[in-house]
Amino acid sequence: MLVMPVANGVMPFAEGGNIIGAFMPKQGGAAVIRAGVGKELLICPWIEKSEKIYPVGIVTVIRDIWFEKAMYENGESVPIILARLEGRGFARWHNLRAEKGNIFCDRVEPMKMFSERLKYPVLSGAGWVAEGGCTEFKGINDIPVTVYGYDTETGDEVEISANLGGVVSEEHAHTIEHGIIRALNVYGLCTPKTLIEAMAEETDELKQTMEIGMRFTLPEILGATSTGQCGNQMTNIAQFYLNKDFITNLEKGKDVVSAVEQARKSAMSHVVEDIGLTMQKGIRVLQGLKLGMSHDDTPISVETAKKVIARFPFDPWS
């Protein structure tokens, strides 16, 4: 079967969902045309960090093919091939091989993700895009976590939610929320393994924003990772004072550059003072992660990850 890597991680709903894919003639488009309407292809997420094709994806049927022109910024046009793909189910590829610039697999193994959830807990990112989330702390045994996004076919708002009270702490629940979003958008699936990896990557990026933000007095980058802006006490304080002091400085007649610089300094001072952060290098990052952002970078076990995933529905429509 022809294997097509998906750059943005967006895949159709596994059972009958539709999605339109854009292909450059030399980057997959010619192969789609040769395959033709009615033929199957396996689309899998392309993992940029490892530069590999994720082994699990969606078997799709090509329902329609047509041509359009895309415009570069300089006005030059380039032909692109559009194809409407219909989902036929999850599958795993085996033995990838390259042939005339295209990728094929010798064997495709169907994966019954939903029916096997009791054995192998997993969340599906097929058919929707996770955009953000919310973690509430109402008590040790009451920690609702919601991940929301939109249906790729209809555009409707969708979400999945679970109560993680009694399973993990508030800080771990918040990190899990971010980890699920990252895992779904990168791998198309949230498994115990991808969740643990995504949580580690998320906390690493959050700590980087802490270190860079405090070192160079840039409160606006606190909590800003590749999954979006983390909503927490620290980022809320930073944004509030940054905007407030910037406007105040302009009203006092300062130029834009000076207004921004002074607002950054005052906003960062409020962050440090209001949360009670130390300025000692190294400690301030971990302290800011836990106290300011309500995150925990301690890895969870595989068994805990399984329990967490099992509490969520398979996808927004389950």
LINJO-V69859 format. One record per backbone hydrogen bond with DSSP energy under -0.5 kcal/mol. NH is the residue of the N-H (numbers start at 1). CO is the residue of the C=O. E is the energy in kcal/mol with one decimal. If there is no record, write none. Layout:
NH | CO | E
NH | CO | E
This chain:
2 | 40 | -0.6
3 | 103 | -2.9
4 | 42 | -3.0
5 | 3 | -0.5
6 | 44 | -2.9
7 | 5 | -0.6
16 | 14 | -0.7
16 | 87 | -2.0
17 | 13 | -1.4
19 | 85 | -1.9
21 | 19 | -0.6
21 | 83 | -2.9
23 | 81 | -2.9
24 | 27 | -0.6
25 | 79 | -0.6
27 | 24 | -0.9
29 | 24 | -2.4
30 | 25 | -2.0
32 | 28 | -2.1
33 | 29 | -2.2
34 | 30 | -2.4
35 | 31 | -2.3
36 | 32 | -2.5
38 | 62 | -3.6
39 | 36 | -1.6
41 | 60 | -2.3
42 | 2 | -3.0
43 | 41 | -0.6
43 | 58 | -2.4
44 | 4 | -1.7
45 | 56 | -0.6
46 | 6 | -2.4
47 | 45 | -0.6
47 | 52 | -3.1
48 | 46 | -0.9
51 | 47 | -1.6
52 | 47 | -1.4
54 | 45 | -2.8
54 | 52 | -0.5
57 | 91 | -2.6
58 | 43 | -2.3
59 | 89 | -3.0
60 | 41 | -3.0
61 | 86 | -2.2
62 | 39 | -2.8
63 | 61 | -0.7
63 | 84 | -3.0
64 | 84 | -1.0
66 | 82 | -2.4
68 | 80 | -2.2
70 | 78 | -2.8
72 | 76 | -3.2
75 | 72 | -1.7
78 | 70 | -2.6
80 | 68 | -2.4
81 | 23 | -3.2
82 | 66 | -3.0
83 | 21 | -2.2
84 | 64 | -2.1
85 | 19 | -3.2
85 | 83 | -0.6
86 | 61 | -2.2
87 | 17 | -3.0
88 | 59 | -2.9
89 | 14 | -0.6
89 | 59 | -0.5
91 | 57 | -2.1
92 | 109 | -2.6
93 | 55 | -2.1
94 | 107 | -1.7
97 | 104 | -2.7
99 | 102 | -2.8
102 | 99 | -1.6
103 | 3 | -0.5
104 | 97 | -3.0
105 | 1 | -2.0
106 | 94 | -1.1
106 | 95 | -1.2
107 | 94 | -1.3
109 | 92 | -3.1
110 | 108 | -0.6
111 | 90 | -2.4
112 | 110 | -0.5
113 | 111 | -1.4
116 | 112 | -1.3
117 | 114 | -1.4
119 | 116 | -0.9
120 | 116 | -3.1
123 | 190 | -1.9
124 | 314 | -3.2
125 | 188 | -2.8
127 | 11 | -3.0
128 | 125 | -1.1
129 | 150 | -2.1
131 | 129 | -0.5
131 | 148 | -2.4
132 | 148 | -1.9
134 | 146 | -2.5
136 | 144 | -2.5
138 | 136 | -0.6
138 | 142 | -2.4
139 | 142 | -0.9
142 | 139 | -1.6
145 | 162 | -3.1
146 | 134 | -2.7
147 | 160 | -2.9
148 | 132 | -2.2
149 | 158 | -2.7
150 | 129 | -1.6
151 | 156 | -3.0
152 | 127 | -1.9
155 | 151 | -2.2
158 | 149 | -2.0
160 | 147 | -2.4
162 | 145 | -2.1
164 | 143 | -2.5
164 | 162 | -0.7
166 | 140 | -1.7
167 | 164 | -1.8
168 | 164 | -1.7
173 | 169 | -2.4
174 | 170 | -2.2
175 | 171 | -1.9
176 | 172 | -2.6
177 | 173 | -2.2
178 | 174 | -1.6
179 | 175 | -2.5
180 | 176 | -2.9
181 | 177 | -1.7
182 | 178 | -2.3
183 | 179 | -2.8
184 | 180 | -2.7
185 | 181 | -2.0
186 | 182 | -2.1
187 | 183 | -2.6
188 | 183 | -0.7
188 | 184 | -0.9
189 | 183 | -0.7
190 | 123 | -2.4
191 | 189 | -0.6
192 | 121 | -0.5
195 | 191 | -2.8
196 | 192 | -2.0
197 | 193 | -2.2
198 | 194 | -2.5
199 | 195 | -2.5
200 | 196 | -1.8
201 | 197 | -2.3
202 | 198 | -2.5
203 | 199 | -2.4
204 | 200 | -1.9
205 | 201 | -2.1
206 | 202 | -2.4
207 | 203 | -2.5
208 | 204 | -1.8
209 | 205 | -2.1
210 | 206 | -1.8
211 | 207 | -2.6
212 | 208 | -2.8
213 | 209 | -2.1
214 | 210 | -2.3
215 | 211 | -2.3
216 | 212 | -2.4
218 | 213 | -2.8
221 | 218 | -1.6
222 | 219 | -1.0
224 | 221 | -2.1
225 | 223 | -0.9
225 | 228 | -2.4
228 | 225 | -1.6
230 | 223 | -2.5
230 | 228 | -0.5
232 | 230 | -0.7
234 | 292 | -2.2
236 | 232 | -2.3
237 | 233 | -2.2
238 | 234 | -2.6
239 | 235 | -2.6
240 | 236 | -2.3
241 | 237 | -2.4
242 | 238 | -2.2
243 | 239 | -2.2
244 | 240 | -2.4
245 | 241 | -2.7
246 | 242 | -1.7
247 | 243 | -2.0
248 | 244 | -2.1
249 | 245 | -2.4
250 | 246 | -1.9
251 | 247 | -2.3
252 | 248 | -1.2
253 | 250 | -1.8
254 | 249 | -2.0
259 | 255 | -2.6
260 | 256 | -2.4
261 | 257 | -2.3
262 | 258 | -2.4
263 | 259 | -1.8
264 | 260 | -2.4
265 | 261 | -1.9
266 | 262 | -2.4
267 | 263 | -2.5
268 | 264 | -2.4
269 | 265 | -1.9
270 | 266 | -2.0
271 | 267 | -2.0
272 | 268 | -2.3
273 | 269 | -2.5
274 | 270 | -3.2
275 | 271 | -1.7
276 | 272 | -1.3
277 | 272 | -2.0
283 | 281 | -1.0
284 | 280 | -2.4
286 | 282 | -1.2
287 | 283 | -2.7
288 | 284 | -2.5
289 | 285 | -2.3
290 | 286 | -2.0
291 | 287 | -2.9
292 | 287 | -0.8
292 | 288 | -0.6
293 | 288 | -1.9
294 | 290 | -0.7
295 | 289 | -2.4
296 | 171 | -0.8
305 | 301 | -2.4
306 | 302 | -2.2
307 | 303 | -2.0
308 | 304 | -2.5
309 | 305 | -2.5
310 | 306 | -2.3
311 | 307 | -0.9
311 | 308 | -0.9
312 | 308 | -0.5
312 | 309 | -1.3
318 | 315 | -1.5
